[in-house]
């Protein structure tokens, strides 16, 4: 028994010595001595601190270029180019109703894009709708009170302005949305919390969608994207792979209320067309044909109501006719009225282009300016005729 115990002890000592020698050779930092304790072991390189990028103090180069994929390089380049031009917008207002005659305060949040060095900022109408106070936070955390410049409910566009030093303003370049293709990569940048800009990526899922605006007017040519739109990012830019604004995120359709649904953006073509009027006049001036209500049929648009003394009525277009008939019953006589809808004109085209929906009609009319003339192709009593209408200025 004693011999077996001595043999086991000898084996354990030999194994322990070999293990200590092996660890000491493979891990020299485990050695502690007077000569080695003053610095790192030979060949040891401490981790480097992140380098500041020349593109801006908030951009940090954390990885060498050769460790990035081509797709990652594009993502980083787009973010680096645009992120300082995306702002955070916080609003304060009150609800429409009151509780025991006390106004109930509300707060809102969204994003926006810097347009120029004068401090103009583009965002959604619904982001600043009803706001009494609008605060804008820039990329460096500086905040400024904003003033309204122009708003358009029909296209969900708004322009606000801040008094900020020009060196703090980094305008976003507006691109061309008419050349977008389904499948093209898209980048959505937002500033939902005023702390750091966010970037999400995806593709253009569809083009020429329609969405209802706040005043129930259809917004046309809407871009559909599958890039996640984070809460508070509404009003931020939608970018192409060169960092140009091709749209502005405006809504998300989701059954869960999260950012996993379908995103939508107002096209840059609509923005570029309306921006000058929003900045100069404070609103968008649209042409008006003076046709208030139409019924959509299989063969065209049946006029249901004309604006009194409007362009269409002055041009001779006809709505439903009221037939009055006087009847007598015994010693009494009375008058009856009957609306004859069949007497109304049926609009089938504008300037020779056929229309079957109200959206098509509005698109063709709004391609003109107030004061210009359009030709409405209508069917009256079975005969197609052309009527020239001089467009007026819309009040909406």
C-alpha positions as CSV (number, residue, x, y, z in Angstrom):
1,X,0.0,0.0,0.0
2,X,2.8,2.4,0.9
3,X,4.7,1.6,-2.4
4,X,1.5,2.4,-4.4
5,X,1.1,5.7,-2.6
6,X,4.8,6.7,-3.3
7,X,4.4,5.8,-7.0
8,X,1.3,8.0,-7.4
9,X,2.9,10.9,-5.8
10,X,6.0,10.6,-8.0
11,X,3.8,10.5,-11.2
12,X,1.8,13.6,-10.0
13,X,4.9,15.6,-9.4
14,X,6.3,14.8,-12.9
15,X,3.0,15.7,-14.6
16,X,2.7,19.0,-12.7
17,X,6.3,20.0,-13.6
18,X,5.7,19.3,-17.3
19,X,2.5,21.3,-17.3
20,X,4.0,24.3,-15.7
21,X,6.9,24.3,-18.2
22,X,4.5,24.0,-21.1
23,X,2.3,26.9,-20.0
24,X,5.3,29.1,-19.3
25,X,6.6,28.6,-22.9
26,X,3.3,29.2,-24.6
27,X,2.2,32.2,-22.5
28,X,5.3,34.2,-21.6
29,X,3.1,37.0,-20.0
30,X,2.5,34.5,-17.2
31,X,6.2,35.0,-16.1
32,X,6.7,37.6,-13.5
33,X,10.2,38.9,-12.8
34,X,12.1,42.0,-12.1
35,X,13.2,42.3,-15.8
36,X,9.7,41.7,-17.4
37,X,7.4,43.6,-15.0
38,X,8.3,47.0,-16.4
39,X,6.5,46.7,-19.8
40,X,4.7,44.4,-22.2
41,X,6.3,41.3,-23.5
42,X,8.3,41.4,-26.8
43,X,6.0,41.4,-29.9
44,X,2.9,42.5,-27.9
45,X,0.8,45.2,-29.7
46,X,-1.8,47.0,-27.6
47,X,-5.2,47.8,-29.2
48,X,-5.3,51.1,-31.1
49,X,-7.7,53.8,-30.1
50,X,-10.3,54.7,-32.8
51,X,-9.1,57.3,-35.3
52,X,-11.1,60.4,-35.9
53,X,-12.2,60.8,-39.5
54,X,-11.6,63.8,-41.6
55,X,-15.2,63.7,-42.7
56,X,-16.4,65.1,-39.3
57,X,-15.9,64.8,-35.6
58,X,-18.8,62.5,-35.2
59,X,-17.5,59.9,-37.7
60,X,-15.1,57.3,-36.3
61,X,-13.1,54.9,-38.5
62,X,-13.2,51.6,-36.6
63,X,-12.2,49.1,-39.3
64,X,-9.6,49.2,-42.0
65,X,-11.0,49.4,-45.5
66,X,-9.7,46.0,-46.4
67,X,-11.9,44.4,-43.7
68,X,-15.1,45.8,-45.2
69,X,-17.2,44.3,-47.9
70,X,-18.2,46.4,-50.9
71,X,-21.8,46.6,-49.6
72,X,-20.6,47.8,-46.2
73,X,-18.4,50.5,-47.8
74,X,-21.5,51.9,-49.6
75,X,-23.6,51.9,-46.5
76,X,-20.8,53.7,-44.5
77,X,-20.2,56.2,-47.4
78,X,-24.0,57.1,-47.6
79,X,-24.2,57.6,-43.8
80,X,-21.0,59.6,-43.6
81,X,-22.2,61.9,-46.4
82,X,-25.7,62.6,-45.1
83,X,-26.0,62.0,-41.4
84,X,-25.0,65.5,-40.3
85,X,-27.8,66.9,-42.4
86,X,-30.6,65.0,-40.7
87,X,-32.2,66.7,-37.7
88,X,-34.4,65.7,-34.8
89,X,-37.7,67.6,-34.4
90,X,-39.7,67.8,-31.2
91,X,-43.1,69.5,-31.0
92,X,-45.4,70.7,-28.3
93,X,-49.1,71.4,-28.7
94,X,-52.5,70.8,-27.3
95,X,-55.3,68.4,-28.1
96,X,-58.3,69.6,-30.0
97,X,-60.6,68.9,-27.1
98,X,-60.2,70.1,-23.5
99,X,-60.8,68.3,-20.2
100,X,-62.9,70.5,-17.8
101,X,-61.8,73.6,-19.8
102,X,-58.1,72.7,-19.3
103,X,-56.1,72.2,-22.4
104,X,-54.3,68.9,-22.6
105,X,-50.6,69.2,-23.7
106,X,-49.2,66.9,-26.3
107,X,-45.8,66.2,-27.6
108,X,-44.6,64.9,-31.0
109,X,-41.4,63.7,-32.5
110,X,-40.0,63.3,-36.0
111,X,-37.0,63.9,-38.3
112,X,-36.1,66.4,-41.0
113,X,-33.5,67.2,-43.7
114,X,-31.4,70.4,-43.9
115,X,-32.1,72.1,-47.2
116,X,-29.7,75.0,-47.3
117,X,-27.3,77.2,-45.2
118,X,-30.2,79.6,-44.5
119,X,-31.6,77.1,-42.1
120,X,-34.6,75.8,-44.1
121,X,-35.6,72.2,-43.0
122,X,-37.8,69.8,-44.8
123,X,-40.2,67.5,-42.9
124,X,-43.7,66.0,-43.0
125,X,-46.7,68.2,-42.5
126,X,-48.1,65.7,-39.9
127,X,-44.9,66.0,-37.8
128,X,-45.5,69.7,-37.1
129,X,-49.3,69.8,-37.5
130,X,-50.9,71.7,-34.7
131,X,-47.6,72.4,-32.9
132,X,-47.2,75.5,-30.9
133,X,-43.5,75.0,-30.3
134,X,-41.0,73.3,-32.7
135,X,-37.5,72.5,-31.5
136,X,-34.8,71.3,-33.8
137,X,-31.7,69.4,-32.6
138,X,-28.7,69.3,-35.0
139,X,-26.1,66.5,-35.3
140,X,-23.9,68.2,-32.6
141,X,-26.7,68.3,-30.0
142,X,-27.3,72.0,-30.4
143,X,-31.0,72.9,-30.3
144,X,-32.9,75.8,-31.9
145,X,-36.5,77.0,-31.9
146,X,-38.0,76.7,-35.4
147,X,-40.5,78.9,-37.2
148,X,-43.0,77.7,-39.8
149,X,-42.3,78.7,-43.4
150,X,-44.7,76.7,-45.5
151,X,-47.1,73.7,-45.2
152,X,-49.1,71.6,-47.6
153,X,-51.5,69.1,-46.2
154,X,-52.3,67.5,-49.5
155,X,-48.7,66.3,-50.1
156,X,-47.7,66.0,-46.4
157,X,-44.9,68.5,-46.8
158,X,-43.7,71.2,-44.5
159,X,-40.7,73.6,-44.4
160,X,-39.5,75.1,-41.1
161,X,-36.5,77.4,-40.5
162,X,-34.0,77.8,-37.7
163,X,-31.5,80.6,-37.0
164,X,-28.3,78.5,-36.8
165,X,-24.7,79.3,-37.7
166,X,-24.1,78.2,-41.4
167,X,-21.1,76.0,-40.3
168,X,-23.5,73.8,-38.4
169,X,-25.8,73.3,-41.4
170,X,-25.0,70.5,-43.8
171,X,-27.6,70.5,-46.6
172,X,-28.8,67.2,-48.1
173,X,-28.6,67.0,-51.9
174,X,-32.0,66.4,-53.6
175,X,-31.8,63.8,-56.4
176,X,-34.1,62.5,-59.2
177,X,-36.8,60.1,-58.2
178,X,-38.2,59.7,-61.7
179,X,-35.3,57.3,-62.5
180,X,-35.9,54.9,-59.6
181,X,-36.3,51.2,-60.4
182,X,-37.9,48.5,-58.4
183,X,-35.2,46.5,-56.7
184,X,-32.8,49.5,-56.4
185,X,-31.2,49.8,-53.0
186,X,-32.6,52.5,-50.6
187,X,-31.3,54.0,-47.4
188,X,-33.5,55.6,-44.7
189,X,-31.8,58.0,-42.2
190,X,-33.6,59.4,-39.3
191,X,-32.9,61.2,-36.0
192,X,-35.7,60.0,-33.7
193,X,-34.3,60.8,-30.3
194,X,-31.8,63.6,-31.0
195,X,-28.9,61.5,-29.8
196,X,-27.6,59.7,-32.9
197,X,-28.8,59.3,-36.5
198,X,-30.0,55.9,-37.5
199,X,-29.5,54.1,-40.8
200,X,-31.7,51.3,-42.2
201,X,-31.3,49.7,-45.6
202,X,-33.6,47.9,-48.0
203,X,-34.8,48.1,-51.6
204,X,-37.4,49.9,-53.6
205,X,-40.4,47.5,-53.4
206,X,-42.8,49.4,-55.6
207,X,-43.4,52.7,-57.3
208,X,-46.5,54.9,-58.1
209,X,-48.4,53.9,-55.0
210,X,-51.2,56.1,-53.6
211,X,-51.8,57.2,-50.0
212,X,-54.6,59.3,-48.5
213,X,-53.4,62.7,-47.1
214,X,-54.8,64.4,-44.0
215,X,-57.5,66.1,-46.1
216,X,-58.4,62.8,-47.8
217,X,-56.7,63.9,-51.0
218,X,-54.7,61.2,-52.7
219,X,-50.9,61.5,-52.6
220,X,-49.7,60.0,-55.9
221,X,-46.4,58.5,-57.1
222,X,-45.5,57.3,-53.6
223,X,-42.4,55.1,-53.2
224,X,-42.8,51.8,-51.3
225,X,-39.8,50.5,-49.5
226,X,-39.0,47.5,-47.3
227,X,-36.4,49.3,-45.2
228,X,-37.4,49.5,-41.6
229,X,-38.7,53.0,-40.6
230,X,-38.0,53.5,-36.9
231,X,-40.5,55.4,-34.7
232,X,-39.7,59.1,-34.9
233,X,-37.9,58.8,-38.3
234,X,-40.8,60.1,-40.2
235,X,-39.7,63.1,-42.2
236,X,-36.2,61.8,-42.7
237,X,-34.6,61.4,-46.1
238,X,-34.8,58.3,-48.3
239,X,-31.4,58.1,-50.1
240,X,-29.9,56.3,-53.1
241,X,-26.5,54.7,-53.1
242,X,-24.8,58.0,-53.8
243,X,-26.4,59.7,-50.8
244,X,-28.9,61.8,-52.7
245,X,-32.4,62.4,-51.4
246,X,-34.9,60.6,-53.6
247,X,-37.8,60.7,-51.2
248,X,-38.9,61.5,-47.7
249,X,-40.3,58.8,-45.4
250,X,-43.9,59.6,-44.5
251,X,-45.7,56.5,-43.2
252,X,-45.5,52.8,-42.4
253,X,-48.2,50.2,-42.8
254,X,-47.9,47.6,-40.1
255,X,-50.4,45.4,-38.3
256,X,-48.2,45.2,-35.2
257,X,-47.4,49.0,-35.0
258,X,-43.7,48.2,-35.2
259,X,-41.2,49.0,-38.0
260,X,-41.6,45.6,-39.6
261,X,-44.3,46.6,-42.0
262,X,-44.3,48.4,-45.4
263,X,-42.7,51.9,-45.5
264,X,-43.7,54.7,-47.8
265,X,-41.9,57.8,-49.0
266,X,-42.9,61.0,-50.8
267,X,-40.9,61.2,-54.1
268,X,-38.2,63.8,-54.7
269,X,-40.1,64.9,-57.8
270,X,-43.0,66.0,-55.7
271,X,-40.7,67.7,-53.2
272,X,-38.7,69.6,-55.8
273,X,-41.9,70.8,-57.5
274,X,-43.5,72.1,-54.3
275,X,-40.5,73.4,-52.4
276,X,-40.1,76.8,-54.2
277,X,-43.8,77.6,-53.5
278,X,-43.6,76.5,-49.9
279,X,-40.6,78.8,-49.3
280,X,-41.8,81.8,-51.3
281,X,-45.5,81.7,-50.7
282,X,-46.0,79.5,-47.6
283,X,-48.3,77.2,-49.5
284,X,-48.7,75.2,-52.7
285,X,-50.7,76.9,-55.4
286,X,-52.6,74.3,-57.5
287,X,-54.7,74.7,-60.6
288,X,-58.4,74.1,-60.3
289,X,-60.9,73.2,-63.0
290,X,-64.0,74.1,-60.8
291,X,-65.4,70.5,-60.7
292,X,-66.3,69.9,-57.0
293,X,-67.6,66.3,-57.1
294,X,-67.6,63.4,-59.6
295,X,-69.1,59.9,-59.7
296,X,-66.7,57.3,-60.9
297,X,-68.4,55.0,-63.5
298,X,-67.2,52.3,-65.9
299,X,-67.1,54.8,-68.8
300,X,-65.7,57.9,-67.1
301,X,-66.3,60.5,-64.5
302,X,-69.9,61.8,-64.2
303,X,-70.1,65.3,-62.9
304,X,-72.0,65.5,-59.6
305,X,-71.4,69.1,-58.6
306,X,-69.7,72.2,-60.1
307,X,-68.2,75.0,-58.1
308,X,-70.5,78.0,-58.5
309,X,-69.2,80.4,-61.1
310,X,-66.0,78.3,-61.3
311,X,-63.9,77.6,-64.5
312,X,-65.9,74.6,-65.5
313,X,-69.3,76.3,-65.1
314,X,-68.1,79.4,-67.0
315,X,-66.8,77.1,-69.8
316,X,-70.3,75.5,-70.2
317,X,-69.9,72.2,-68.5
318,X,-73.1,70.7,-67.1
319,X,-73.8,69.0,-63.8
320,X,-77.1,67.2,-62.9
321,X,-80.2,69.1,-64.0
322,X,-83.1,69.7,-61.6
323,X,-86.5,69.2,-63.2
324,X,-89.4,71.0,-61.6
325,X,-92.9,70.0,-62.2
326,X,-96.1,71.6,-60.9
327,X,-98.8,69.3,-59.9
328,X,-102.4,69.9,-58.8
329,X,-104.4,67.8,-56.4
330,X,-107.9,69.0,-55.7
331,X,-108.0,72.6,-54.7
332,X,-104.3,72.5,-54.0
333,X,-101.2,72.9,-56.3
334,X,-97.6,72.1,-55.4
335,X,-94.2,71.8,-57.1
336,X,-92.0,68.7,-57.2
337,X,-88.3,68.6,-57.9
338,X,-86.3,65.7,-59.5
339,X,-82.6,65.5,-60.1
340,X,-81.7,64.2,-63.5
341,X,-78.2,62.8,-63.3
342,X,-78.3,61.6,-66.9
343,X,-78.2,65.2,-68.0
344,X,-74.7,65.7,-66.5
345,X,-71.6,65.6,-68.6
346,X,-69.4,62.5,-68.5
347,X,-65.7,63.4,-68.5
348,X,-63.7,60.8,-70.5
349,X,-60.4,62.6,-71.1
350,X,-58.1,65.6,-70.5
351,X,-56.2,67.0,-73.5
352,X,-57.0,63.7,-75.4
353,X,-55.7,61.4,-72.6
354,X,-58.5,59.1,-71.3
355,X,-59.3,59.2,-67.6
356,X,-61.4,56.7,-65.6
357,X,-60.5,57.7,-62.0
358,X,-60.5,61.0,-60.1
359,X,-56.8,60.5,-59.4
360,X,-56.0,60.3,-63.1
361,X,-58.1,63.5,-63.8
362,X,-56.3,65.4,-61.0
363,X,-52.9,64.3,-62.1
364,X,-53.5,65.6,-65.7
365,X,-55.1,68.9,-64.5
366,X,-52.3,69.5,-61.9
367,X,-49.6,69.1,-64.5
368,X,-50.7,72.6,-65.6
369,X,-50.5,76.0,-63.9
370,X,-53.3,78.3,-62.9
371,X,-54.3,80.5,-65.9
372,X,-53.4,77.8,-68.4
373,X,-56.0,76.2,-70.6
374,X,-57.0,72.5,-70.8
375,X,-59.4,70.7,-73.0
376,X,-61.9,68.4,-71.3
377,X,-63.2,65.6,-73.4
378,X,-66.8,64.9,-72.4
379,X,-69.8,62.9,-73.5
380,X,-73.1,64.8,-73.6
381,X,-76.3,63.1,-74.7
382,X,-74.4,60.4,-76.4
383,X,-72.0,62.7,-78.3
384,X,-68.4,63.3,-77.5
385,X,-67.4,67.0,-77.5
386,X,-64.4,69.0,-76.4
387,X,-64.7,72.0,-74.0
388,X,-61.8,74.3,-73.2
389,X,-61.4,75.4,-69.6
390,X,-59.1,78.1,-68.2
391,X,-57.8,76.8,-64.9
392,X,-58.1,79.0,-61.8
393,X,-56.1,78.9,-58.6
394,X,-57.1,76.3,-56.0
395,X,-57.7,77.4,-52.5
396,X,-56.6,74.1,-50.9
